């Protein structure tokens, strides 16, 4: 069930310790689609053809080429799995702090695009952080979305909470593949680890694009955290 957190919707001043260090940065665009690289082909008419020897290639028949590609893909998957396995992480950890609202990142971050950027189309705060940084639930609540491919958000979780009788939704997109720790319908607590920072979906760098909606209306998530998180 939804958990009442208290009168936290309205902003209120908190002492300096309520907000972890945040490095100000110039506005960064993180969710642009990369422009396609152009390529050109130059043909020199005075170049003589050079006979190719069979020994130049390790695979020449269609079957050999297909097998070589399959072997390379398998090797790449094995390397990725080995790298993931070599990263040990304590998924039982919780966010530091004791407030009813918690900061969603468990490490330092730099602010990129803020709420309202891109001519008002940016509905969250881009928190640039190292890949694998813990992502925590900002509020007590219930998981409404937990998907590996949530449209442009990629690996994402959406939590629904009730704060002073009003519905508050918090959104945690672009997380690392395989890092989701909660499923739809599950009840979570503020500060509970729900995933790890990544760059999935429409994203060009490791970051958490954190969004907050109050009764369906998007609000400045960074200002909301600065006013309420402890």
N, C-alpha and C positions, 0 to 999 in steps of 0.2 A: 504494500500500500504506500501511498505518498506520505512523506514525513514532513510535518510542519516544522519549519526551521525558526520562525520568529519574524519580527518586523525588520526585514533586511532589504526590502525592495527600494525603499527611499534611501538615498545616499546620506551618509553621515560621516563626520570626520573621525578619523582614528589616529592614534599616535604613530610616530614614524616607524616603529617596529612592525606595523601591520603589513608593510609592503617590502618584499625582498629587493635587492639591488637590481635595477633595470637600466641598461645602457641605452641612452637615447641614440637614435641613428637616423640618417636621412631616410626618407621614404623609399622603401624597396618594393618592387613588384615581383611577387613570388609565384603567381598563378597564371602567368602569361604562357601562351602556347609558343614554343620556340619556333622562330622563323626557319623555313626550310633553307638548307644550304644550297647555293647554286654551284653547279659544276660545269666545266667546259671541256671540250675535247678538241685538241689541236692535231691536225693531220699534216705531216710534212710529205710533200710529193716526191722529194728527192731521197727518201730513205729506202734502202734496199731491204727486202724481207730477209729475215734470218731463219734458217731451218731450225725447227725445234726437235730436240732429242727426247725420246721416251723417258730417259732417266731424269728429265727436268721435273716430272710430276710423280707423286706417290700414288695417285689414283687417276685412272683414265676412263674406265668404263662407267656407265651410269650406275651400276650396282656398287662399284668401288667408291664412287663419289658419294652416293647415298649413305653407305656404311661409314665413310670418313666423317660426314656431317653428323650422323647419329652419335658416333664416338666422341666428337668434339662437344656436342650438346650434353652428353652424359658426364663428360669430364667437368664442364662448366657447372652443372648442377651439383656434382660432388664437391667441388670447391666451395660453392655457396653454402652448402649444408655444413661443411666442415668449419667455415668461418662463423656461421650462426651457432654451431655447437660449442665453439671455443669461447663464446661470450656467455659468461655465467651471470645470472641476475637473480636477485632475491625478490620474487613476486609477492612476498608476504609483507613487504615494507609498506608504510603509510606515510602520508604527507606530514612534514613537520608543522607544528602549530596546534592550537587548540580551539580556534574559532569555529563558528557554525558554517562559515564560508571559508574555503581554502584556496590558495593559489594552485592552479592546475598543473604547474610544472615543478619538478623536483630538482631544479638546477638553474644556473644563470641563463638569462636569455636577453636578446636584443630585440627591441620593438621595430618591426618593419612597417608595412602598411597598417594604418589604424582604421577604426570605424569611420565610414563615410568617404574613404579614399576612392579614387577612380570615378570621379563625378557622382559620388554617392552610391556606387554599386557594390562597395565593399562592406559587408555586413558584420565583420568581426575584427579581431586584432591578430596580426601575424606576429607570433613570438618565435624568433629564430633561435634555435637551440641545437646542440649536438645530437646527432642521430642516436637513439637509444635512451635519451633522457626520459625519466619516468613521467607519465601523465596521470594525474590524480583527479578524482571526482571533486568538483567544486562545492557540491551540495549533497545532502542526503537526497535520495530519489529512487526512481525506478527506470530501468533501461527500456527505452522505447525503440531504439535502433541500435543494432550491432551487426555491421556488415563489413566484408572485405572489399566490396565494390559498391559504394554508395554514391553513384553518379560521379561528379567531378571531385567529390570529397575523398574518394579512395577508401582506405580502411578508416571507418568512422564509427563513433558511438554518440548517441543522443540520449540525454537523461531528462526525465520529467520530474519536477519537484513542485511542492506547494509551499509558498512563502507568504505568511500573513493572509491566507485565503486566496492568493493569486497564483496562477500557473507560471512557473519559471522553467524554461528549457535551456539547457546548456549543451553545446555542440563541440565535439572533439574530432576534427577531421585529419586526414593525411598521415595517420599513424603507420607504424612499421607493420608490414605483413607478418601475420602469425603472432602478434603481440596482444591481441584483444583478450582481456581477462574476465569479461562479463558477457552474459547473453540476454536476449530480449525477455522482459518480465522479471528479471532479477532485481532485488532490492540492494542498493549500495549505500555506503556511508560516506560522508564528506571526508576527503583525505584518502579514500581507498584507491589503490592503484588499479587503473583500468586498461593501461596500454603503454606503449613507448613511442616517442617522437620518431617520425619517419618522413617520407616524401612521396607518398602514394597519391594516386588520382592526378588532378590537374595541378601539379606542383613542380617547382624547379629547384627546391632546396629543402633541407630538413627544417621543419617548423611545425608549430601548432597554430592553426587558424581557429582561434577560440571565439565562439559566438554565444550571446545570451539573448533570449527572447522573454519578454514579460507579457503574458496574455497574448502571445502571438506577435508582439511588436518588438523588432530588434532594437537593442540599446547598446550604448558604448560599453563594450565588455571590459576594457581596461579601466575606465573610470569606475565601473561597477565594482571591480575587484579592489581598486584602491580605496573605495569607500567602505567596503564590507568585509574584506578578507582579513583573517588573523591567524 
